[in-house]
Amino acid sequence: MYPSLKEDVETDLPIPPSIDGEKLESWKEIAAFFRREVRTVQLWEKREGLPVRRQLHNKIGSIFAYRTDLERWWRERLHSDEARPQVAEKAILQRAVPAASAEQRSGISHSSAVTPDNLLARHACSLGNYFWSQRSRSALLRSMQYFEDAIELDSEYAEGYAGLANAYVSLSYNHLMPSREAASKAHAAIDTAMRLDRNNLQVGNAFINVMTNCTWQWEKAQQQYLRMHETGHLDGRTIQLYSSLLAAMGQHDKAVELALQAHRLSPSMAQVSGQAALAYLYGGDYSSALHFIHHTLELEPRFTMGYVTLGRIESELGQWNKAITAFNKAAENMSHSLLSQALLAFAFAGSGEENRARRMLAEVEARSSESCYPAYETAAVYALLDERDSALNCLKRAIKTRDMKTIFVKHDPRFARLRETSGFEEVTSRFIL
């Protein structure tokens, strides 16, 4: 029913060649051992039980594996090739039932009890989350299809509605859907999810996401986090979302502290690592931000907004050519959208290529009547060019249309000079939460 996500279907490969040393201490070494890409072996760990171990440190965790363990796993994998036509999808399905049993024993609700009727819905939702995590245009649209399939298969499946709400948030963030329309649909989806299972971990996380980024009801988002914290029904994603909220509120030290805590809980989740980078970025620690965003992109090389964050960090460090490279990579994943054009215009303006920046800016402005016009990113270009009135006008539009990134406007380093003007305070005073 669903397309296979398997990364590798060879059935006659030999045992991987030996490399020096029993202990492999990075994803790159493990990937070299198998002669595969880093992303492939990371997917093997998630879906096929590749024996990778973890150690937690003060700031960032590390991984390692033993060669003999990997060789043993590879032999067992080859022997199971008869069942490999849909290995990735079957692995997701097989994990669903035992996971539910553990959840019921712990008293934590993740969804309704597993039945034959909703196994396929769980499967579709897992695939939806897989594509949603990449955040590219095509992946987000595909994730929507899977979440909608999950709801069609089981109309009472709360996590399907939660996934749909998250997808609407990401579509808005990437300017693939008008912000107000996305906010309305995300709100409707999360309302349904909360009605079905408000104690569900994924539903609670999605509620914080929607209240923070779409409806701008920060008090409700904070109350939800505190409830989840008090009951212990939270994970790295929960803490990551609250870290983002605190960053928007200007509580940078606390935002960094929670981002690091989330990373220790979920070291292999790209979105969590990416939040650590953003927390450091808004807190002004660009070196630490750079460290975490590189780690994020190692975890998820196709994470579009990871490249956007990388470009922004390199810009603050004055590495404009590196910023252009990062924004170009994001543009490829965005199908060269208006958002990517505005980002590149910003980098070219900073690099000294003002004429080129203005040509790109003119192309963006020529389509300013479109509902997905990236007003916030365009304001950043005008601010860098010191055209303050144009920058303020774009910020007014961003606030009016509920551009998600506007919640960080008072802490975004791109608007540092603009914040010194009386006009900035007048515009942002309309930003009522």
C-alpha positions as CSV (number, residue, x, y, z in Angstrom):
1,M,0.0,0.0,0.0
2,Y,2.9,2.4,0.8
3,P,6.1,2.8,-1.1
4,S,9.1,1.1,0.4
5,L,11.7,3.2,2.3
6,K,14.5,0.6,2.2
7,E,17.9,2.1,1.7
8,D,19.6,-1.1,0.6
9,V,18.2,-4.4,-0.9
10,E,21.3,-6.2,-2.0
11,T,21.1,-9.9,-1.1
12,D,24.5,-11.1,-2.1
13,L,26.9,-8.7,-0.4
14,P,29.9,-10.2,1.4
15,I,30.7,-9.4,5.1
16,P,32.1,-5.9,5.2
17,P,35.8,-5.6,5.0
18,S,37.7,-5.3,8.2
19,I,39.2,-1.9,9.3
20,D,41.8,-1.3,11.9
21,G,40.6,-1.3,15.5
22,E,37.9,-3.1,17.3
23,K,36.1,0.0,18.4
24,L,34.6,2.4,15.8
25,E,34.0,5.9,17.4
26,S,32.0,7.9,14.9
27,W,29.2,7.5,12.3
28,K,31.8,8.1,9.6
29,E,33.9,5.2,10.8
30,I,30.8,2.9,10.9
31,A,29.7,4.1,7.5
32,A,33.2,3.4,6.1
33,F,33.1,-0.1,7.6
34,F,30.0,-0.9,5.6
35,R,31.1,1.2,2.6
36,R,27.8,3.1,2.9
37,E,26.7,6.7,3.5
38,V,26.3,8.0,7.0
39,R,22.6,8.4,6.6
40,T,22.2,4.8,5.5
41,V,23.8,3.3,8.6
42,Q,21.8,5.7,10.8
43,L,18.6,4.4,9.2
44,W,19.9,0.8,9.8
45,E,20.3,1.7,13.5
46,K,16.7,3.1,13.7
47,R,15.0,0.5,11.7
48,E,17.0,-2.7,11.7
49,G,18.7,-2.7,15.1
50,L,22.3,-1.9,14.0
51,P,24.2,-2.3,17.3
52,V,25.4,1.3,18.0
53,R,26.1,2.4,21.5
54,R,26.0,5.9,23.1
55,Q,27.8,7.8,25.8
56,L,26.4,11.1,27.3
57,H,28.8,13.9,28.1
58,N,28.2,17.4,29.5
59,K,27.5,19.1,26.2
60,I,27.0,16.5,23.5
61,G,26.8,12.8,23.4
62,S,29.0,10.4,21.3
63,I,28.4,7.1,19.6
64,F,30.6,4.0,19.2
65,A,30.3,0.4,18.0
66,Y,32.4,-2.7,18.1
67,R,33.5,-4.3,14.9
68,T,32.6,-7.8,16.0
69,D,29.0,-6.7,16.9
70,L,28.6,-5.1,13.4
71,E,29.9,-8.3,11.7
72,R,27.5,-10.4,13.6
73,W,24.6,-8.1,12.8
74,W,25.6,-8.1,9.1
75,R,25.6,-11.9,8.9
76,E,22.2,-12.1,10.6
77,R,20.9,-9.5,8.2
78,L,22.1,-11.4,5.1
79,H,20.4,-14.6,6.5
80,S,17.1,-12.8,6.7
81,D,17.0,-11.6,3.1
82,E,14.0,-13.7,2.2
83,A,11.9,-11.2,4.2
84,R,13.6,-8.1,2.8
85,P,11.1,-6.8,0.1
86,Q,9.7,-4.2,2.5
87,V,12.2,-4.4,5.4
88,A,12.0,-0.8,6.5
89,E,8.3,-0.6,6.6
90,K,8.0,-4.0,8.3
91,A,10.4,-2.9,11.0
92,I,8.2,0.0,11.8
93,L,5.1,-2.2,12.0
94,Q,6.8,-4.8,14.2
95,R,7.9,-2.2,16.7
96,A,4.4,-0.8,17.1
97,V,2.9,-3.7,19.1
98,P,5.6,-4.2,21.8
99,A,6.0,-0.4,22.2
100,A,2.3,-0.1,23.0
101,S,2.6,-2.9,25.6
102,A,5.4,-1.1,27.3
103,E,3.5,2.2,27.2
104,Q,0.5,0.6,28.9
105,R,2.6,-0.9,31.6
106,S,4.2,2.5,32.3
107,G,0.9,4.4,32.4
108,I,2.1,6.7,29.6
109,S,-0.5,7.2,26.8
110,H,0.9,7.4,23.3
111,S,-2.2,6.3,21.4
112,S,-5.2,4.1,21.8
113,A,-4.7,0.3,22.2
114,V,-3.2,-1.5,19.3
115,T,-5.8,-3.3,17.2
116,P,-5.8,-4.7,13.6
117,D,-7.8,-1.6,12.6
118,N,-5.2,0.9,13.6
119,L,-1.9,-1.0,12.9
120,L,-1.9,0.4,9.3
121,A,-2.7,3.9,10.7
122,R,0.3,3.7,13.0
123,H,2.4,2.6,10.1
124,A,1.3,5.5,7.9
125,C,1.9,7.9,10.7
126,S,5.5,6.6,11.2
127,L,6.1,7.1,7.5
128,G,4.6,10.6,7.8
129,N,7.0,11.5,10.7
130,Y,9.9,10.1,8.6
131,F,9.3,12.5,5.8
132,W,8.2,15.4,8.1
133,S,11.6,15.3,9.8
134,Q,13.4,16.2,6.5
135,R,11.4,19.5,6.1
136,S,12.1,19.8,2.3
137,R,9.2,20.8,0.1
138,S,8.6,17.4,-1.4
139,A,9.1,15.6,1.9
140,L,6.6,17.8,3.7
141,L,4.0,17.4,1.1
142,R,4.5,13.6,1.2
143,S,4.3,13.6,5.0
144,M,0.9,15.3,4.7
145,Q,-0.4,12.4,2.5
146,Y,0.7,9.8,5.1
147,F,-0.9,11.6,8.0
148,E,-4.1,12.0,6.1
149,D,-3.9,8.3,5.2
150,A,-3.5,7.5,8.9
151,I,-6.6,9.5,9.8
152,E,-8.6,7.8,6.9
153,L,-7.5,4.4,8.2
154,D,-8.5,5.2,11.8
155,S,-10.5,8.4,12.4
156,E,-9.9,8.0,16.1
157,Y,-6.1,7.9,15.9
158,A,-4.9,10.9,17.9
159,E,-1.3,10.8,16.7
160,G,-2.4,11.1,13.1
161,Y,-4.0,14.4,13.9
162,A,-1.0,15.5,15.9
163,G,1.3,14.7,12.9
164,L,-1.0,16.7,10.6
165,A,-0.8,19.7,13.0
166,N,3.0,19.5,13.0
167,A,3.0,19.3,9.2
168,Y,0.9,22.4,8.9
169,V,3.3,24.3,11.2
170,S,6.3,23.2,9.0
171,L,4.4,24.2,5.8
172,S,3.9,27.6,7.3
173,Y,7.5,27.9,8.5
174,N,8.7,27.0,5.0
175,H,6.3,29.4,3.3
176,L,4.6,26.5,1.5
177,M,1.2,27.6,2.8
178,P,-0.2,30.9,3.9
179,S,0.5,31.4,7.6
180,R,-3.0,32.1,8.7
181,E,-4.5,29.2,6.7
182,A,-1.9,26.9,8.2
183,A,-2.5,28.2,11.7
184,S,-6.3,27.6,11.3
185,K,-5.8,24.1,10.0
186,A,-3.1,23.2,12.6
187,H,-5.4,24.5,15.4
188,A,-8.3,22.3,14.1
189,A,-6.1,19.2,13.9
190,I,-4.6,19.6,17.4
191,D,-8.1,20.3,18.9
192,T,-9.2,17.0,17.5
193,A,-6.1,15.2,18.7
194,M,-6.5,16.7,22.2
195,R,-10.2,15.6,22.3
196,L,-9.2,12.0,21.4
197,D,-6.2,11.6,23.7
198,R,-4.9,14.7,25.6
199,N,-2.5,12.5,27.6
200,N,-0.7,11.3,24.5
201,L,2.9,12.3,24.4
202,Q,3.0,13.2,20.7
203,V,-0.3,15.1,21.0
204,G,1.0,17.1,23.9
205,N,4.2,18.0,22.0
206,A,2.2,19.0,18.9
207,F,-0.1,21.2,21.1
208,I,3.0,23.1,22.4
209,N,4.2,23.5,18.8
210,V,0.9,24.9,17.5
211,M,0.3,27.2,20.5
212,T,3.9,28.6,20.3
213,N,4.3,29.0,16.5
214,C,0.9,29.3,14.9
215,T,-1.7,30.7,17.3
216,W,0.9,32.6,19.5
217,Q,-0.9,31.5,22.7
218,W,2.3,31.2,24.7
219,E,0.6,30.9,28.1
220,K,-1.2,27.8,26.9
221,A,2.0,26.4,25.5
222,Q,3.8,27.0,28.8
223,Q,0.9,25.4,30.8
224,Q,1.0,22.3,28.7
225,Y,4.7,21.9,29.2
226,L,4.4,22.3,32.9
227,R,1.7,19.7,33.1
228,M,3.8,17.3,31.1
229,H,6.9,18.1,33.2
230,E,5.0,17.5,36.5
231,T,3.7,14.1,35.3
232,G,7.0,13.0,33.8
233,H,5.2,12.4,30.4
234,L,7.8,14.2,28.3
235,D,10.8,13.5,26.0
236,G,13.5,15.4,24.3
237,R,11.1,16.9,21.8
238,T,8.9,18.3,24.6
239,I,11.9,20.0,26.1
240,Q,13.2,21.2,22.7
241,L,9.8,22.9,22.1
242,Y,9.9,24.7,25.4
243,S,13.4,25.8,24.8
244,S,12.3,27.4,21.6
245,L,9.5,29.2,23.4
246,L,11.9,30.5,26.0
247,A,14.2,31.8,23.3
248,A,11.3,33.7,21.8
249,M,10.7,35.2,25.2
250,G,14.3,36.3,25.5
251,Q,15.3,33.8,28.3
252,H,18.4,32.7,26.4
253,D,20.4,31.1,29.3
254,K,17.4,28.9,30.2
255,A,16.7,28.2,26.6
256,V,20.3,26.9,26.1
257,E,20.1,24.9,29.3
258,L,16.9,23.1,28.2
259,A,18.2,22.6,24.6
260,L,21.2,20.8,26.0
261,Q,19.0,18.7,28.3
262,A,16.8,17.8,25.3
263,H,19.9,16.8,23.4
264,R,21.1,14.5,26.1
265,L,17.7,12.8,26.1
266,S,17.5,12.6,22.3
267,P,21.0,12.8,20.9
268,S,20.1,11.3,17.5
269,M,17.1,13.6,16.8
270,A,18.1,16.3,14.3
271,Q,15.3,18.7,15.3
272,V,16.5,18.6,18.9
273,S,20.2,19.3,18.0
274,G,19.0,22.0,15.7
275,Q,17.2,23.7,18.6
276,A,20.5,23.8,20.5
277,A,22.0,25.6,17.6
278,L,19.2,28.2,17.5
279,A,19.2,28.7,21.2
280,Y,22.9,29.5,21.0
281,L,22.3,31.7,17.9
282,Y,19.7,33.9,19.6
283,G,21.9,33.9,22.8
284,G,24.8,35.3,20.8
285,D,27.2,32.3,21.1
286,Y,27.8,31.7,17.4
287,S,30.7,29.3,17.9
288,S,28.6,26.9,19.9
289,A,25.7,27.4,17.5
290,L,28.0,26.4,14.6
291,H,29.1,23.2,16.5
292,F,25.5,22.0,17.0
293,I,24.3,22.8,13.5
294,H,27.1,20.8,12.0
295,H,26.1,17.9,14.2
296,T,22.5,18.4,13.2
297,L,23.3,18.1,9.5
298,E,25.4,15.1,10.1
299,L,22.4,13.4,11.7
300,E,20.0,14.5,8.9
301,P,21.8,15.6,5.7
302,R,18.5,16.5,4.1
303,F,17.3,18.8,6.9
304,T,16.4,21.9,4.9
305,M,16.1,24.4,7.8
306,G,19.4,23.1,9.1
307,Y,21.1,24.6,6.1
308,V,19.1,27.8,6.7
309,T,20.3,28.0,10.3
310,L,23.9,27.2,9.1
311,G,23.7,30.1,6.7
312,R,22.5,32.5,9.3
313,I,25.2,31.5,11.8
314,E,27.9,31.8,9.1
315,S,26.5,35.3,8.3
316,E,26.9,36.4,11.9
317,L,30.5,35.1,11.9
318,G,31.1,37.2,8.8
319,Q,31.7,34.0,6.7
320,W,29.5,35.2,3.8
321,N,30.8,32.8,1.2
322,K,30.0,29.9,3.5
323,A,26.6,31.4,4.2
324,I,25.9,31.6,0.4
325,T,26.9,27.9,0.1
326,A,24.5,26.9,2.9
327,F,21.6,28.9,1.6
328,N,22.2,27.5,-1.9
329,K,21.9,24.0,-0.4
330,A,18.6,25.0,1.3
331,A,17.4,26.5,-2.0
332,E,17.9,23.2,-3.8
333,N,15.6,21.5,-1.2
334,M,13.1,24.4,-1.4
335,S,12.9,24.2,-5.2
336,H,14.3,27.7,-5.3
337,S,11.3,29.2,-3.6
338,L,10.8,32.9,-2.8
339,L,12.1,32.2,0.8
340,S,15.4,30.8,-0.5
341,Q,15.8,33.8,-2.8
342,A,15.3,36.2,0.1
343,L,17.9,34.3,2.1
344,L,20.4,34.4,-0.7
345,A,19.8,38.1,-1.3
346,F,20.7,38.7,2.4
347,A,24.0,36.8,2.0
348,F,25.0,38.5,-1.2
349,A,24.2,41.9,0.4
350,G,26.5,41.0,3.3
351,S,29.3,39.7,1.0
352,G,29.5,43.0,-0.8
353,E,27.6,42.0,-3.9
354,E,24.9,44.6,-3.4
355,N,23.9,44.9,-7.0
356,R,23.3,41.1,-7.2
357,A,21.4,41.3,-3.9
358,R,19.2,44.0,-5.2
359,R,18.4,42.1,-8.3
360,M,17.3,39.1,-6.3
361,L,15.3,41.4,-3.9
362,A,13.5,42.9,-6.9
363,E,12.5,39.4,-8.1
364,V,11.1,38.6,-4.6
365,E,9.3,42.0,-4.4
366,A,7.8,41.4,-7.9
367,R,5.8,38.6,-6.3
368,S,5.0,40.4,-3.1
369,S,1.2,40.0,-3.8
370,E,1.5,36.2,-3.3
371,S,0.1,34.8,-0.1
372,C,3.4,33.0,0.8
373,Y,5.6,36.1,0.4
374,P,8.5,35.8,2.9
375,A,8.0,39.2,4.5
376,Y,10.2,38.4,7.6
377,E,13.2,37.3,5.6
378,T,12.8,40.2,3.1
379,A,12.8,42.6,6.1
380,A,16.2,41.2,7.1
381,V,17.6,42.0,3.7
382,Y,16.4,45.6,3.9
383,A,17.7,45.9,7.4
384,L,21.2,44.8,6.3
385,L,21.0,47.4,3.4
386,D,20.0,50.0,6.0
387,E,16.7,50.7,4.3
388,R,14.8,51.0,7.6
389,D,11.4,52.1,6.3
390,S,11.2,49.2,3.9
391,A,12.4,46.8,6.6
392,L,9.7,48.0,9.0
393,N,7.0,47.8,6.4
394,C,8.0,44.1,5.8
395,L,7.9,43.4,9.5
396,K,4.4,44.9,9.7
397,R,3.3,42.5,7.0
398,A,5.0,39.6,8.7
399,I,3.2,40.3,12.0
400,K,-0.1,40.9,10.2
401,T,0.1,37.6,8.3
402,R,1.4,35.7,11.3
403,D,4.7,34.7,9.8
404,M,6.0,32.2,12.3
405,K,9.5,33.5,12.5
406,T,8.2,36.9,13.7
407,I,8.1,35.5,17.3
408,F,11.9,35.9,17.4
409,V,12.1,39.4,16.0
410,K,13.2,41.0,19.3
411,H,16.1,38.7,19.6
412,D,17.1,38.1,15.9
413,P,20.7,39.5,15.4
414,R,19.8,40.5,11.9
415,F,17.6,43.3,13.3
416,A,20.0,44.6,15.9
417,R,20.4,48.0,14.3
418,L,16.8,48.3,13.5
419,R,15.8,47.7,17.2
420,E,17.5,51.0,18.0
421,T,14.8,53.0,16.1
422,S,11.5,54.2,17.6
423,G,9.7,52.7,14.6
424,F,10.8,49.2,15.5
425,E,9.2,49.4,18.9
426,E,6.0,50.9,17.4
427,V,5.8,48.0,14.9
428,T,6.5,45.2,17.3
429,S,4.3,46.6,20.1
430,R,1.4,45.3,17.9
431,F,2.8,41.9,18.4
432,I,0.3,40.9,21.2
433,L,0.6,37.4,22.6
